[in-house]
């Protein structure tokens, strides 16, 4: 292929030392006067092999950020750009060499942030994006982005994503290593647990065979494999707990970003696919429980068969590993539950609220709003405005009455009232008059004696007195005037001196 | 129990507010404090007067209506049920959004979605002004506070509408193994 051939040529040229040995400015060296230039990054020399030559790589396609108009390019500029293009091609096409651990760790220590960013990206980066990322995150050594990209390739950190030649991503070995370093927990799936259980079941059978045959080396090999399998289950349980915790934390922080249904689905996934497999391992009577019980049984039998020696010591360790593994899985399961259950309860409560609201609305749709009985369910009292005083003075008076402390009724001290009579019999009046003689003024006496009696009744009594022969009535002086109820009476004064029954 | 009703502070104001259907929560300040401090005395007096003073688990007080009930309650409940269902499809926890968010009337779906319009027409709510009247009622009853003309925020007593939703579910619908949202 022409490109490959070109790559070799370039490589050879580089190896021959014909390329420029000085580092290059980050971008567009011919326009440095017009551009704000960051610090000149040095290009470290890497001893030996092709890595040495990548130090001079730089992308010829790089476009300065924020440059609006094309810049005039001088002849010297074109030469420089051509050289950079050649170096860049070398960097892009050179096969990655097996990384020297020291080079890798030295690079990782300088570009830890870059590696973390690559690790965090699931979609990978285009080359331009990656150069931009390198430029942003920089490194302790101040190397040019093109050089750093070359190192990433050379150390086997990045590769092209299958099917997307323009996209670079972390290689799987480096990703796995970073997962370990960054404690990014992989979740254990039921399939993974099942595979481990199958392996342990097979090894248990191998253990039985080795003991039956009294084959020491086979026994030790089997125990060694069992140790590894048990530790894997333990580590995976721990990682699963870590993963559950991480996802639960993310879920909590995403509460404001996701609708209920999405949160619910994510939580259910977590429960079904990750927490429940852990439960499977510890649940009494489960397949896992039976497999591990069987292993414990056979390890016990083996311990009785092998009483001493190296095999006995290794057996004791394997038995201890089994106990520890089961104990740790229980702990991890419980801790996973403690992460998930509060979220589950909160979501369940939220779900009840929404289901209840939807149920009432559906009922309103089917049967009408009135049939739902919202008024009765809420039972708000009616606000009666007619009970409120419109007259402020009257309201104040009535409110004042509220504080009135009623005491016992007070006695009314007045003179004995005149006899209030609606009707007075003439005989009664005559009897009273006889008791009162001598009476100097008969009409005056009657008016005083019966103050509430209508005038006409008084006059009737007056006439009755005058017509009574047993009374000694005689004129006593000139005419006199009396008033009663807006009626004025004028008559001569009559005197009663005595009475004869 | 002997209670000196004369000693109940702010009796007139407390009674007047409760009688109008208002829910008294801590935001009511002195009225609420008076109720909290003399809850038994108030309850005894109101019971003698024929009123049923209730204290909600969330700490607010209200009169449970009997006999003739307010139609406004029905409109308010319908309004709030629609808000709850609408929030369920939006990012964030429903309860948190419901209680903390300032709602703008013109963002609500009540008159924008046909289904909701159908519910509201049954209770004669058809225009933005009608919606505004419901918000006024929510404010009057202590379920919400108006921030300005077009915006409002729910208050703690609005949990009574949540109770309606929880009560609407039957025991069968709440079985523990029901994991569907």
Interface residues (C-beta under 8 A of the other chain):
Chain A: X255 X256 X257 X258 X259 X260 X261 X264 X268 X346 X347 X349 X350 X351 X352 X353 X354 X355 X356 X357 X358 X359 X360 X361 X364 X365 X368 X369 X370 X374 X375 X376 X377 X378 X379 X380 X381 X382 X383 X399 X402 X403
Chain B: X6 X12 X19 X20 X21 X51 X63 X64 X65 X66 X68 X69 X70 X71 X72 X73 X74 X76 X77 X78 X81 X82 X84 X85 X88 X89 X90 X91 X92 X93 X94 X95 X96 X115 X118 X119 X122 X123 X141 X160 X161 X162 X164 X165 X166 X167 X168 X169 X173 X174 X179 X180 X181
